[in-house]
Every structure is written in structure tokens, then in C-alpha cells.
Amino acid sequence: MSDFSGIWIPLITPFADGAVDHAALRALVRRYADAGVAGLVALGTTGEPATLDAAEQDAVLATILDAARGDAEATTNSISKSNAQRRALPVLVGVSGNHTASMRARIEQLNRLPIAGVLIAAPYYTRPAQAGIVEHFSALADASAHPVVLYDIPQRTGVRLELDTLLTLAAHPRIQAIKDCAGSLDTTLALIRDGRLQVLAGNDLELFTTVCAGGSGAIAASAHWRPERFVALYRALTEGRLDEGRRIFHALVPQIQLAFAEPNPAPVKALLAARGWVRNELRLPMTRASEALTERLAALGEMR
């Protein structure tokens, strides 16, 4: 079974002149491995998978998995000993859609790959009944050889996963965790107290509260910048150093707020572009962050 605790980064997909920038993507993976994050999410919402065709999605995932292997790749490239010892990172893969059969076929393709699990949101747009949601997730979990992480984000899907639904799904042997974006403290606490699902904050500002309450960590898009501070925050909280964790979190709040001041991932890409890590490119219908926000993000990028 995979462990979904700690800080996970839902990777952006860098573009250069309209094409996927695989060199920049590989460099990001290595940077986050060195920062000590627990794992990566490929093809999540932040990665703009809806704008990637099937071949591009497969290529993006292949690059992430290859770069995340750690010392095996580093040794092949004969680089420095310190880099050659870079640890491998587990990779969770986003699978989205509202056609259960098509999603099942995609999961069966992923069964052959060395991934940590699949991250699955409720069917978007169709807004099925809770009974339909249970059957949908159960069918996909039955088809998966890897652990399943539920993704409760009603703002995007149009339907939330009710607590009774989540507790029912928690009984499935392959459903192991949840990315919790519903914004319900009652539900978050109920799931933590139930104990069968690892609860990961999906709203970055809820990271502190979730971990302090006994949650497992976060899938945090804002952690693309200064990931080591998010790792330090998680470690401080889980090791009982609450005052230190509070100081780190308060210092990160402006970064988290700016990262979601406009639709994700535009602010994150603007911030990373200001540091020269990626180009500030997105694909329609997503557009770049506004000039005013870009200036604020560039100033934030000077922080250490």
C-alpha cells in the first residue's frame, strides 16, 4: 500500500512555444525531489490535462516517472555523486472524466506503470446521485491495481461527495485516501476520526488545520515555490513543534493567497517564470495571470 502522507506537489505542465517543455518538467521534478517533498501528482488539475491530447498526457507522465526514479536515472547520466543519490519520488496520476467505461479503460492502461496510485474526482457536469457516485468510484477502484485517492472538489465537478458516500467508499480495499477540497470542517474531522482514509488538504490554506487535526498532509499547488518551507511546516507540525509550525505557516500565507488570486495554475506559472524555471505559457481557455498579479508574484519570488 502507498503512503500518502506529507507534502505532495500537483505538477504544472510547462509549455514552450505551444509544446510541452519536457526539459523544464524534468528539472522541476528533480528540484522537488531535492526539496524533500513526499510525492508528486501528474496530470492533476494544476497540470492542465484537459488541454493535453492523449499522446501528450502519456508523454508528460513518462517524463515525470523517468525523472522521479531518482538515482537510477542520475547514475545513467553520470552526474555528481550527491545528485546520483537523489531519492525516488512516488507519483500519483490524475484520471478525470464523466464516462465510467472510458475512465476504467484508462485505469487499466495505468495498471502497467510504476505509479503510487490514481487520483479521481467525481464525474463532472453530469451531477449524478450519490448512489451513482458510489458505483462509479467502486467500478474504477475494482479495475485499479493501484491505490485510489478520492478527489472531492465540488467547485469544479458540480457535485460533492457527501460524508455517508465517503464512509461507504472507505470500505473499499483500494480506496486509501482523499484530497479534501470541499471546505467542510465537519467532513474533514469526521474522516480523520474515522481513520480509514488518509486525509490530504486540497485547499492550501487548510493545510495547517488539517495536519494539526490529524490529517496526513496536503496536495498543495502553492508549494511549487519554496517547497522546502512547506516540508518544514509539515515536519514541525507532525513532530509537535507547534510554535515553529505556526511561524512557518503565517509566513507562507501571502504566497498561498497569491497562488490562488486568479485561476490555477496561472499564478503558479507566473511565479515560476519570474524565477526563470519555466515559460509563462498556458493553453486556452486558460490565460496568463494579470499584469498586476504578475508583478506581485515577481516580488514574492525574491523572498527566501
Residue pairs with C-beta under 8 A, 6 or more apart in sequence:
1 147
1 176
2 90
2 116
2 117
2 146
2 147
2 176
3 38
3 198
4 38
4 39
4 92
4 116
4 117
4 147
4 149
4 176
4 177
4 198
4 200
4 216
4 217
5 38
5 198
5 216
5 217
6 37
6 38
6 39
6 216
6 217
6 231
6 234
7 37
7 38
7 217
7 218
7 220
7 223
7 227
7 230
7 231
7 234
8 37
8 38
8 39
8 40
8 41
8 92
8 200
8 217
8 218
8 219
8 220
9 32
9 37
9 39
9 40
9 41
9 219
9 220
9 221
9 223
9 224
9 227
10 40
10 41
10 44
10 45
10 46
10 47
10 94
10 219
10 220
10 221
11 25
11 28
11 29
11 40
11 41
11 42
11 44
11 46
11 47
11 64
12 28
12 46
12 47
12 48
12 224
12 265
12 268
12 269
12 272
12 278
13 20
13 25
13 47
13 48
13 49
13 52
13 60
14 20
14 21
14 24
14 25
14 28
14 269
14 278
14 279
14 281
15 21
15 279
15 281
15 282
15 283
16 24
16 279
16 281
17 281
18 281
18 283
20 52
20 56
20 59
20 60
21 278
21 279
22 59
22 60
22 63
24 277
24 278
24 279
25 60
25 63
25 64
25 67
26 63
26 66
26 67
27 277
28 224
28 272
28 277
28 278
29 40
29 63
29 64
29 67
29 68
29 89
30 67
30 83
30 86
31 227
31 277
32 40
32 89
32 227
33 68
33 70
33 86
33 87
33 88
33 89
34 86
35 227
35 228
35 231
36 227
36 228
36 231
37 89
37 223
37 227
37 230
37 231
38 89
38 90
38 217
39 89
39 90
39 91
39 92
39 116
40 64
40 68
40 89
40 90
40 91
40 92
41 47
41 91
41 92
41 93
41 94
41 119
41 219
42 60
42 61
42 64
42 65
42 91
42 92
42 93
42 94
43 49
43 52
43 57
43 60
43 61
43 93
43 94
43 95
44 92
44 94
44 119
44 219
45 94
45 153
45 156
45 264
46 221
46 264
46 265
46 268
47 60
47 94
47 265
48 265
48 282
48 283
48 286
49 57
49 94
49 96
50 96
51 282
51 283
51 284
51 286
52 60
61 91
61 93
61 113
64 91
65 91
65 113
65 114
65 115
66 73
67 73
68 88
68 89
68 90
68 91
69 88
70 86
70 87
70 88
70 89
71 84
71 85
71 86
71 87
71 88
72 88
74 83
74 84
74 85
74 86
75 84
90 115
90 116
91 115
91 116
92 115
92 116
92 117
92 118
92 119
92 149
93 110
93 113
93 115
93 117
93 118
93 119
94 118
94 119
94 120
94 151
95 103
95 106
95 107
95 110
95 118
95 119
95 120
95 140
96 103
96 120
96 121
96 124
97 103
97 106
97 123
97 124
98 123
98 124
98 125
98 126
100 123
100 136
100 139
100 140
103 120
103 140
104 139
104 140
104 143
107 118
107 140
107 143
107 144
108 143
110 118
110 144
110 146
111 143
111 144
111 145
111 146
115 146
116 146
116 147
117 144
117 146
117 147
117 148
117 149
117 176
117 177
118 140
118 144
118 146
118 147
118 148
118 149
119 149
119 151
119 179
119 219
120 137
120 140
120 148
120 149
120 150
120 151
121 151
121 152
121 153
121 156
121 157
122 128
122 133
122 136
122 151
122 152
122 153
122 154
122 157
122 159
122 160
122 161
123 132
123 133
123 136
123 157
123 159
124 156
124 157
124 158
125 157
125 158
127 157
127 158
127 159
128 136
128 159
130 161
130 162
130 164
130 165
133 159
133 161
133 165
134 165
134 168
134 169
137 148
137 150
137 169
137 172
137 175
138 169
138 172
140 148
141 148
141 169
141 172
141 174
141 175
142 174
144 174
146 174
147 174
147 175
147 176
147 177
148 172
148 174
148 175
148 176
149 176
149 177
149 178
149 179
149 200
150 161
150 166
150 169
150 175
150 177
150 178
150 179
150 197
151 178
151 179
151 181
151 202
152 160
152 161
152 166
152 178
152 179
152 180
152 181
152 182
152 202
153 179
153 181
153 182
153 202
154 160
154 181
154 182
155 181
160 182
161 169
161 182
163 186
163 187
163 190
163 191
166 178
166 187
166 191
166 197
167 190
167 191
167 194
169 175
170 191
170 194
170 196
170 197
171 196
175 197
176 197
176 198
177 197
177 198
177 199
177 200
177 216
178 191
178 197
178 198
178 199
178 200
179 200
179 202
179 219
180 187
180 188
180 191
180 199
180 200
180 201
180 202
180 203
180 206
180 210
180 215
181 202
181 203
183 203
183 206
185 209
188 199
188 206
188 209
188 210
188 213
188 215
189 213
191 197
191 199
192 199
192 210
192 213
192 214
192 215
193 214
198 215
198 216
198 217
199 210
199 214
199 215
199 216
200 210
200 215
200 216
200 217
200 218
200 219
201 207
201 209
201 210
201 211
201 215
201 217
201 218
201 219
201 220
202 218
202 219
204 218
204 220
204 221
204 222
204 223
204 256
204 259
204 260
205 253
205 256
205 257
206 218
207 217
207 218
207 220
207 230
207 233
207 234
207 249
208 233
208 237
208 245
208 246
208 249
210 218
211 217
211 218
211 234
211 237
211 238
212 237
212 242
212 245
217 234
218 230
218 234
220 230
220 256
221 259
221 260
221 264
221 265
221 268
222 230
222 252
222 255
222 256
222 259
222 260
222 268
223 230
224 259
224 268
224 271
224 272
225 255
225 259
225 268
225 271
225 272
225 275
225 300
225 301
226 252
226 255
226 303
229 248
229 251
229 252
230 252
232 248
233 245
233 248
233 249
233 252
236 242
236 244
236 245
236 248
237 245
254 300
255 300
255 303
258 267
258 271
258 293
258 296
258 297
258 300
259 267
259 268
259 271
260 267
261 267
261 293
262 289
262 290
262 293
263 286
265 282
265 286
266 282
266 286
266 287
266 288
266 289
267 289
267 293
267 297
269 278
269 280
269 281
269 282
269 288
269 289
270 280
270 288
270 289
270 293
270 294
270 297
270 298
271 297
271 298
271 300
271 301
272 278
273 279
273 280
274 294
274 297
274 298
274 301
275 301
280 288
280 289
280 294
281 288
282 288
288 294
289 297
